[in-house]
Amino acid sequence: MKVVLSTLNAKYIHTSLALRCLKAHAQPEFDVTLAEYTIKDPAMNVVTDLFRMQPDVVGFSCYIWNIEETIKIIKMMKKINPSLIILLGGPEVTYDTREWMEQIPEVDHIVIGEGEETFKQFLQELMEEKNFKNVSGIAYRENGSIIINPQRNKINLAELPSPFRFEEDIPHLSKRVTYIETSRGCPFSCQFCLSSIEVGVRYFDREKVKDDIRYLMKNGAKTIKFVDRTFNISRSYAMEMFQFLIDEHLPGTVFQFEITADIMRPEVIQFLNDNAPKGLFRFEIGVQSTNDATNDLVMRRQNFSKLTRTVTMVKEGGKIDQHLDLIAGLPEEDYTSFRKTFNDVFEMRPEEMQLGFLKMLRGTGLRLRAADHDYVYMDHSPYEILKNNVLPFEDIVKIKQVEDVLEKYWNDHRMDATIEYLIKDVFDTPFDFFQAFGTYWDEQGWVRIGHQLEDLFKRLFTFLSSHYREQAAIAEGFMKFDYLSSQKHKPRKPWWDDMLSKTERSKLYQTILSNPGILGEEFEKKAFAEKDLYKHTVLDKVPFQLDTYLKTGELIMGESIVLVHYDPITLITTPYAVTEQVLEDKVS
């Protein structure tokens, strides 16, 4: 019997931990073939590839991001081979199972909930009596009826085999994200999250987990992401794992965790700040909302002051990048309240800030009680909300405009100095900037066309020139600085119009060559030859004292000359600045 397990990942770099857990548990009795694709792969290509494997059984792991495309593939495969046995599993079909069986008659079986033991018993029954009433946690068809067996008791995680010891995975470890779990379940009850349904937290064997991580690193894994819902729920366990990873990590490896920030104690953060190598760890923190009434309605306990303390301590430590999540559309969070949530979180300046929209996931308490808040949401996955009693669709559209430019202009950190100037000196709050610019972006039709890096600078300047003319020149100065200092190589043609004539630029270079100390001691030590100065630097002008701003953060008007050096060997970019008045004094 040929058994194939498949899924459509969101991206090529992703891998399916679920498939590997099923395959490992089915061995040695059953030899299962894995076949992973992406949601971007044409359905016909996937069907053709799976058909060539000549399977007797095909199982698909289903999630909100892939269910629609998976259904297309299932229907095609069943038409080609009506005798093919099709099995589904995963969080998307674990809930409303009868509805799925009725909606997709091509599906023969659905695994409900935790799948390792159910999948193995299913295969055993398939090989022997085909008496599926003996298999807990499975749905099947019998004489035209749909039978749904109750879920089985939770499996002992300490006894599960490793899902990482497959030879065929080794060539891909360095190119893809490796997902690993050290626990299952969540201690919290957030009503918008599937993890709230499973009561309690269970752990895998610690030493087995450590051996798996050693194996993965030895075989080239570079990005290892822990999928534990709250990695730090046990402080002693988290500390033990942090210490292990610090002690035994291999250079170039990055570990990502989902943590609950308000329960993380300061001494743990201090330990990481003191001992973790920079870039080894990355934290994902779900803030979702800072509205206490909203959090109460979704049974989410959160101490925002303690969360802020954690995020701030981690940021000041400079060792760990943080990714903070927000959800628009939670109960009783209207546009004004969400604006406050956004500003509360942006105040911490996280390295990444993701603005998502509430998805009414099957099985969650919020979906079951959707009528309480007049939720209207998509009938199909990802079940994103369209409106509720306090957030009309028009406001959702506006927040989506914010999301679009937030991703382009903050999370990629192309214009940090520019953004800081705009949100401090031009707009009342960060949200107001992203909203105004996001609305303008949408109105210009830029949502529907691509962009290069230079386009992002040009479009922001166009917006500012149209609506904030007085501040546009200062903003352009910051944008020049951001653009020049973020390049690794000397740009061929900057996006702005040249403010210096060839004669002026030559005169400035000669002044700097004659008086290198005016750009500081570090610049003077480099002792540039004239040829290298012209070849590896860019010289331009900004309308404020950039050197003062870089040292103190204070904005003082008065033109400055900016010189940016691009080291061709180290690829290190170094900006220098001096006021035009100082230059004139030297010349005179």
N, C-alpha and C positions, 0 to 999 in steps of 0.2 A: 504493500500500500504506500503510494507516494503522497506525502503530506507536505504542503507548502504553507508557511505563515508569511503574511505580507502586510504592509501598511504604506500609506502615503504620508511621508514626513512633510513638515511645513517648508523645510529648506534642505538642500543637499548636505549641508554640514551637520544636520541633526542625525541622530541614530535612535532606534527604538529599543529602549530597555525592556519593555514588556515582551517583545518577541523573543528576546534572548533569555528572559526568565522562563518562558514557556518551553523553549527548546531545551534548556539545561535540565529542567525538571522531567521532561519526557524521556531523556536518555537514561540508561542505554537501551531500554525496550523499544523506543521508537526513534528513528532517524528523521529529523525534521529539517527541511530546507528553508532558509530565510530569503525573502525577496523584498527589498526596500526600494521605494520610489519617492517621488515628490508630487505635491499637488499641482505642480506646473507641467508634469509629464503628460503628454496627450493620452487619453484613455485607451485609444487603439494600440498605442505602443506598449502600454502596460499589459493589456489583454493578450497581445501577440507574444510578449515575453513569457507570461505565465502559461499560455497554451503550449509553448515549446517545451516546457518542463513536464508536460503530460501528467499533471497531478490527479489523484483520486479525491483528495480533500484540499480545499484552500480556506485558510482562516484569515480574516482581516481584523486588525486592531483599529477601533473607530473612536474618533474624537470630533469635537465641533469643527475643527479646521479641515477635516478630510471626509466627513460622512457623505457630503453631496457627490463628490467625485467618486467615492468608493461605491456608491449605489449604481452609478453609470457602469462601472467596471463589472459589478456583480451581474447586472442584467444582461450585459453582452456575453459574459462567460457562460451563463446558464443557457442562453440561446444557442451558443456554439456546441455546448455539451450538456444536455439536460440531466445526465446521470452524475454530473459533478456535484460533490457534497460541499456546500458552502456554510461556513461557520463564522459568526461574528463575536467580537468581545470588545471590552474597553468601556470607559466611562460614558460614552455617548449612548450606548445601547443597554447598559446595565439598568437604566431607569426607563419606564414606559416600554418595557420589553414586549408586552403583548401588542402594543401599537406598532412597534417595529416589525414584528412577525406578520401582522396584517398588512402593513404598508408595503413590505417587500416580500412577496410570495416566493421569490427565488431563494430566499434564505432558509436553510434547513434547520439550523441550530444557532442559539445565542448562549454564550457563556456569561453568567451574571456575577459581577463582583470579582473578587480575587480569583485568578484563573488557573494557577499552576496545577493544583490537584484536580480540579474539574476537567481541565483539558486532557490530562493524562488518563483519567478514568473514562472520558468520552472516547478516546482512541482505543482503549481496551475493549469497551463495549462494541465499538464499531468493528473490531476484529473478531469478536466472539458472538454474543447473543443478540446484540443490538437492542438490548432492553434498557432504554435510557431512563426509565423510572428509578434505576439504581444510582443515577449520577446526580448528586446534589448540585444545585446552582446552575442548572441548564434548562433552556427552553427548547422544545422540539415539537414536531408535528406527528400526529398519530390518528389515522382514520379520518382525516379532514379536520381534526381538532388541534388546537394549540395547547400544549401542556407546559406549565412552568413549575419546575421543581424549586423548593425553598433553597436559599443559599446555605452553603456548608459553614461549619465553624471555622474560625480564623486559623490559618496554617501557622505552624511553629516556624518563625522566620529563621531561627538559629540552625534549623536543619536543612534549609534550602541550599542547593549547590550553587556555585559561582556561575553567573551568566556571562563571564568575560573570557573564558578560556577556549575560544574558538579560533583556530588557526586562520580561518578566512578573514577574520576581523583585523589581524595584525597590520596588513599593509595600509589600512585606512585610519588607524588610531591617531596619527599625527595631523591628519587633515580635517577631522571631524570632532564635534563635541561628544565626549563620553559622559553618559548620565549614570549616576550611582546613587543607591539609596542605603542609608544606614538605619532607617526606621520607616514605619508606616503608621498613618493616623495623625490626628491633630488634637491637641487638648482644648482647642477653642471651638466656638459654635457659630461662627460668622455665617449668616443665613444666605449669603450670595455664593458660598463656596461649597463644592462637593466634599471637601475634606471634613466639613463639619458633621457629615452624616455618620462617619465611622467614629465610634466612641473609644477613647484611649489611644495610647501610643505604644507600639511594639517595636522592639529593636532586633536587628540582625546581630550575629556573633561579631564582636569587636575585632577579634584577631583575624577572622576570615576577611573582614572588610579591609583591614590594614594590608593583608597579603594581596588582596585584589588590587589595591592602589599601588603597591610596589610592582606588581606584575604589569599594570597598565603603564606606569611611568617607564619601566624598563623597556617596554615594547613601543615607546614613542608617543604615548598620549600627552597632549599639550594642554588641552582644556578639559577639566573634569568638573562637572556640575552636579552637586548634591541636590536631589529632588525631595529631600525631607521637607515637610511642610513648615516645621519650626525647628531648625537645626539646633538651636540653643535652648530648647525647653529644659534640658538637664544641663546645669552649669558644669558639673563634674565631667560629664560625657563630652561636652563641647570642648572643655579645656584639654582633656586627654587627646582628642582628635586634633585640635589646633597644635598642640605640642608635637604630636607625631608628624604632622605635615611640615612643620617648621624644621624638625630634626632630619627628616628623610626625603624631603622633596628634591627633585632633580631640576637643574637650571632650565628655565623656560616654561615650567609648568604653572598653570593658573588654576586655582580652585574657587568655585563659585558656590555661595550658600544663600538660602532664604532664611533670614533671621527675623525674630521679633525684637525690635529695637528697645522697647520700653521695659523689657525684663532683663536686658543685658547689663550686668553690674559694672561699675566703673573700673574695678580692679581687673576684670577680664579684658576690657578695652586697653587699659594701661599695659597689661601683659603683651597684647598684640602690638601696640605702639612701640614697645621696647624691644620686642623679639622677632616680629615677623618681617621678613625681607619685603621691600617695596614691590608691589605688584603681584605678590604670591596669592593674596586673597582678594575676593570681590564679594560685596554684600548686596543682596536684593532685599529691600525693605518695603513691605506693603503698608502705606499710610492710609490710603483710600479716602479718608475724610477727616477733617479736624472739627467737625460739627458733632458735639457730644450727643445731641438729641438724635441725630442720624445714626451714630454708632450704637446707641441704646436700642434703636428700632431693629437693627440687624444683629443684635446680640454680640456686638464686637466690643471687647474691653480694650481700652487704649488710654495710656497716660501720655498725653502729647508732650508735656514738659520733660518727662524722662526720655521719651523718644528723641526729642530735640537734643538733650544732653548727650545721648549716645552718638547721634549723627555728628554733632559738633566735635566731640572728643575724637571720633574716628577721623574726621576731616582734618582736624588740627594735627593729628599724628602723621598724616601725609603718607601712610603706608598702603591704605586700602581704598579702592574706588567704591562708591556707593551708587546704587540704582534705586530710586524711590518711585513707588507707584501710586497713582491717584485713580479713583473711579468716579466718573461723572454719571449721575442718574440714580444715586442711592436714595432711599426714602426721605422725603422732606428736605432734600438738599436742592434748593432752587438756584437760579443763576447767580444771585448775589451771594448766597452761602458758598457756592462752589468757587466763586472769585476769591473769597476769603481763604478757603482751603488751599487754593493754588498759591496765593501769596504767602500764606503761613509756611508752606513747604519750600517754595522758591527762596525764601529768606535764608534757608540753610545752604543754598547754592550746591545742591548735589551734583556729582559728576554727570549723572543722567537722571532725567525726570520723565517718567512715562505717564502720559495722560490717556487712560483707557475709558471705555464706555461700558456700563453695566450690561452683562449678558445673563439672561434669565435661564440658567442652566437647568436641565431636567433633573428632578430629584431634590432641588434645593428648596429650603423653606420660603425664600422670597418668591420663587415661581409659584409655589403652591398657594401663597397668599397674595398673588399679584393684584387681585381685585381690591384689596385693602387700600392701595395707593393708585388705583386706576392705571395700572401699567398697560401700555400697548407696546408690543414688541414683534420682531420678525417671526414669521411662522417657521422658517427654516434656520438652520445653523448659520451664524453663531448666536441666534436668538437675541440680538442686540436690541435695546429699548429704542422706541421711536418717540415716546412721550410718557409722562405720568401726570399726577394731579398738580404738581408744582413746577414741572419743567416741560414746557411745550416744545414741539418739534423745532420751532424757530430758534429757541435757545440752544438746543442740541447742535443745530447747524453752526451757530456762532462758536460754540465750544470746539467743534471740529476744526474750525478755522484756526483757533489757537493751537490745537494739537499739531496741525500741519507745519506751522512755522516754528513751533517749539522744537520739533524734531530736527529741522534743518538748521536752525540758528543757535540752539543752545546745546543739544546733546552731542553734536559733532564738534563743538568748541572751536568754531572757525573765527568767531568775533567776540571773544570774552570781554575785552576792554570796551568795545563799542556797545555791547549790551549793557554793561555796567553803567556807562555814561547815560544811555537812554533811560534806563529804569530809575536812575537816581536824580538826573537833572532835567529830563524832558517830560517823562510820564509820571503820573501819580503813583502807580504801582507797576510791578512786573506784568501782571495779568493785563493791565490796560495797554501796555505796549504790544504784547503778543496778540491781543484782540484787535487792536486798530490795524496793525500790519497784516494780520491774518485775513481780516475782512478785505483790505485793499488787494492782497494777493489773489483772493478768490475773485474779486470784481474784475481784475485784469485778465482773468482766464489762465493764469500761470499754473493753476492746479493741473491743467490738462496737457501741459507741455514739459519737456525735460529741461534740465539745467546743468550747466557746468559750474565750477567753483566761482569763476569770474561773474557769472550771471547772478549769483546770490548777492554779491557785493553791489552790482549795478542796480538790482531790483530794490534793495533796501535804500540805496541812495535816491532812486527815483521816487520812492514813497516819501522819504523825508523831505526831499526838495519840493514835493507837491503840497505837503501838509504842514511842514515844520521848517520853513525856509531859514528862519533865524538860526536854528540849531544845526542845519544841514552841513555847514562848513566845518563846524567842530566835529560832528559825527564823521565826516569824510576823513578828517585827520586821524581819528581813532581807527577807522576802517583801513586806512593806508598802513598804519602801524600793525594792526592785526594781520592783514594780508601779507605784508613783507616778513614779519617775524615768524609766521607759521609755515613758510616754505623751507624746504631743505636745500633747494638749488636756486640760484639767482633767476628770477622770473624774466622771461624774454620781453614781454609787453604787458605792463601793469594795466588794470582795467580803467584807470582814471586818466584824464587829460594831464599831460605834463605841465607842471607849474614853473619849471626851471628851464631857461633857454640853455643851449649848449655852452654858450659863453659863461653864463652864471654858474653852471655846474662845474665847469673846468676851473673857474676862479675859486670856488669852494673847496674843490679837491686840493688845489695848490695851497690854500690856507691851512687845510688840515694836515697836509704833508709837512708843512713848515712848522706847525704847532700841534703835534699829535696829542699833547697833554690836555688839550681843551675837551677831548672826548673821554678823558679819564685815564687813570693809571693803567688799567687793564689794556685799553686800546694802545696806549703808548708802548707797552712792553712788546706788543706784536711787531712793532717796527716794520710796517708795511713798505715794500718797494712801490714805486709809482705804478708799475705795470700791474701788480697784484691788487692794488687798491681799486684801480679802474675795472679789473677783470672780475673781482669777486665781491664787490659791494654794490649796493644801490643807495643813491642819495636823493632825498626829497625833502619837502617842507610841510609842516603842519602848523595850524594857527594858535597853538597853545604851548606852554612850556612842558614838553614831554618828559624831560629829565626830572623835573619836580614831581610830576604826576607818578612816574614810575617809583620814585623814592617814598613819597608821602601819600599818594592818592588824591592830593589836592589839585584842583583844576584852576590854573592861573593863565589868563590870556597873555599872548605875546608869541610871535612866531619862533618856531624851533626848526633846526635842521636835524633830520633823522638820517643816520647812516646805518645800514644793516649789512653785516658781514656773513657770507656763506662759505664756511670752511669746506673746501672740496675733498678733504681727506677724512675728517671726522664727521662731516655732514651736520655739524652743529651751527645753528644760526644765532647770531648775537647782535642785538640792536644797541645802538649808541645814540645819544642825543645831546645837543647843545643849543642854547638860545641864540638867535640871530644877533642879538646885541653883543654877546660875548665874542662872536666871530668878528663883528664890525670893530670892536675894541682892539682885537688882535691885529686886524688889517691896518688900522689907523696908528 
